[in-house]
């Protein structure tokens, strides 16, 4: 029983949720991330994606902010990103 007065949810929906995606710094990686994100969010903007290259420049992480309305939508995005062969990790 939750007596703190909070709902017990970790995420309050709808929300803007950051998803970090890691892969090799190449066009296929960028294209894969873009296609998945656009398939789930009509207002996804590549201009707002934060990029962070590895020290040697071989890998890159992209932090994408996506609008989600419920846990199911968020799970579907993670599943699609995780199953893409051009994407190494999704956090």
GULUMVEX-999005 format. One record per residue (C-alpha): residue number from 0; residue in three letters; x, y, z. Coordinates in nm, 4 decimals, padded with zeros to 6 digits, m for minus. Layout:
BEGIN
- nr / rest / xx / yy / zz
- NUM / ALA / X / Y / Z
...
This chain:
BEGIN
- nr / rest / xx / yy / zz
- 0 / UNK / 00.0000 / 00.0000 / 00.0000
- 1 / UNK / 00.1313 / 00.3425 / m00.0968
- 2 / UNK / 00.0799 / 00.5843 / 00.1929
- 3 / UNK / 00.2947 / 00.8696 / 00.0638
- 4 / UNK / 00.0106 / 01.0192 / m00.1398
- 5 / UNK / 00.1915 / 00.9613 / m00.4691
- 6 / UNK / 00.0481 / 00.7465 / m00.7461
- 7 / UNK / 00.3496 / 00.5121 / m00.7531
- 8 / UNK / 00.4092 / 00.5729 / m01.1249
- 9 / UNK / 00.7638 / 00.6369 / m01.2386
- 10 / UNK / 00.6543 / 00.8299 / m01.5483
- 11 / UNK / 00.3573 / 01.0639 / m01.5745
- 12 / UNK / 00.1990 / 01.0520 / m01.9216
- 13 / UNK / 00.1717 / 01.2302 / m02.1578
- 14 / UNK / 00.5287 / 01.3566 / m02.1515
- 15 / UNK / 00.8402 / 01.4392 / m02.3476
- 16 / UNK / 01.0758 / 01.1462 / m02.2931
- 17 / UNK / 01.4508 / 01.1356 / m02.3703
- 18 / UNK / 01.5756 / 00.8222 / m02.5448
- 19 / UNK / 01.9494 / 00.7714 / m02.5934
- 20 / UNK / 02.0502 / 00.5675 / m02.8971
- 21 / UNK / 02.4101 / 00.4537 / m02.9636
- 22 / UNK / 02.5666 / 00.3364 / m03.2866
- 23 / UNK / 02.8476 / 00.3779 / m03.5369
- 24 / UNK / 02.8844 / 00.7333 / m03.6657
- 25 / UNK / 02.7565 / 00.6689 / m04.0194
- 26 / UNK / 02.4633 / 00.7644 / m04.2436
- 27 / UNK / 02.2886 / 00.4275 / m04.1968
- 28 / UNK / 02.2727 / 00.4824 / m03.8214
- 29 / UNK / 02.1284 / 00.8340 / m03.8532
- 30 / UNK / 01.8762 / 00.7180 / m04.1150
- 31 / UNK / 01.7662 / 00.4212 / m03.9011
- 32 / UNK / 01.7067 / 00.6357 / m03.5926
- 33 / UNK / 01.5246 / 00.8990 / m03.7961
- 34 / UNK / 01.2928 / 00.6462 / m03.9621
- 35 / UNK / 01.1965 / 00.4818 / m03.6332
- 36 / UNK / 01.1392 / 00.8114 / m03.4549
- 37 / UNK / 00.9313 / 00.9570 / m03.7386
- 38 / UNK / 00.7209 / 00.6397 / m03.7533
- 39 / UNK / 00.6211 / 00.6919 / m03.3888
- 40 / UNK / 00.6116 / 01.0700 / m03.3596
- 41 / UNK / 00.4832 / 01.3020 / m03.6292
- 42 / UNK / 00.6437 / 01.6052 / m03.4634
- 43 / UNK / 00.9889 / 01.4505 / m03.4083
- 44 / UNK / 01.2573 / 01.7046 / m03.4988
- 45 / UNK / 01.6095 / 01.5964 / m03.5926
- 46 / UNK / 01.7260 / 01.9521 / m03.5223
- 47 / UNK / 01.6630 / 01.9024 / m03.1501
- 48 / UNK / 01.8627 / 01.5785 / m03.1236
- 49 / UNK / 02.1671 / 01.6054 / m02.8982
- 50 / UNK / 02.4788 / 01.4389 / m03.0403
- 51 / UNK / 02.7809 / 01.3155 / m02.8493
- 52 / UNK / 03.0713 / 01.1508 / m03.0329
- 53 / UNK / 03.3092 / 00.8995 / m02.8776
- 54 / UNK / 03.6705 / 01.0011 / m02.8126
- 55 / UNK / 03.7954 / 00.8399 / m03.1328
- 56 / UNK / 03.4890 / 00.9439 / m03.3349
- 57 / UNK / 03.3863 / 00.5927 / m03.4372
- 58 / UNK / 03.0636 / 00.5890 / m03.2336
- 59 / UNK / 02.7979 / 00.8446 / m03.1499
- 60 / UNK / 02.5088 / 00.8732 / m02.9089
- 61 / UNK / 02.1923 / 01.0557 / m03.0028
- 62 / UNK / 01.9532 / 01.1785 / m02.7362
- 63 / UNK / 01.6096 / 01.2086 / m02.8932
- 64 / UNK / 01.3182 / 01.3740 / m02.7171
- 65 / UNK / 00.9907 / 01.2094 / m02.8135
- 66 / UNK / 00.6305 / 01.2868 / m02.7158
- 67 / UNK / 00.4615 / 00.9797 / m02.5681
- 68 / UNK / 00.1077 / 00.9404 / m02.4393
- 69 / UNK / 00.1391 / 00.6093 / m02.2554
- 70 / UNK / 00.3734 / 00.3264 / m02.1600
- 71 / UNK / 00.2718 / 00.1179 / m02.4611
- 72 / UNK / 00.3867 / 00.3892 / m02.7049
- 73 / UNK / 00.7192 / 00.4170 / m02.5244
- 74 / UNK / 00.7670 / 00.0389 / m02.5276
- 75 / UNK / 00.6984 / 00.0232 / m02.9028
- 76 / UNK / 00.9658 / 00.2849 / m02.9720
- 77 / UNK / 01.2210 / 00.0918 / m02.7640
- 78 / UNK / 01.1299 / m00.2344 / m02.9375
- 79 / UNK / 01.1650 / m00.0866 / m03.2866
- 80 / UNK / 01.4969 / 00.0797 / m03.2057
- 81 / UNK / 01.6323 / m00.2344 / m03.0375
- 82 / UNK / 01.5480 / m00.4568 / m03.3342
- 83 / UNK / 01.7254 / m00.2354 / m03.5876
- 84 / UNK / 02.0603 / m00.3837 / m03.6991
- 85 / UNK / 02.2224 / m00.0387 / m03.7374
- 86 / UNK / 02.1576 / 00.0517 / m03.3722
- 87 / UNK / 02.3904 / m00.0905 / m03.1057
- 88 / UNK / 02.2249 / 00.0201 / m02.7780
- 89 / UNK / 01.9104 / 00.1964 / m02.6636
- 90 / UNK / 01.8899 / 00.3561 / m02.3189
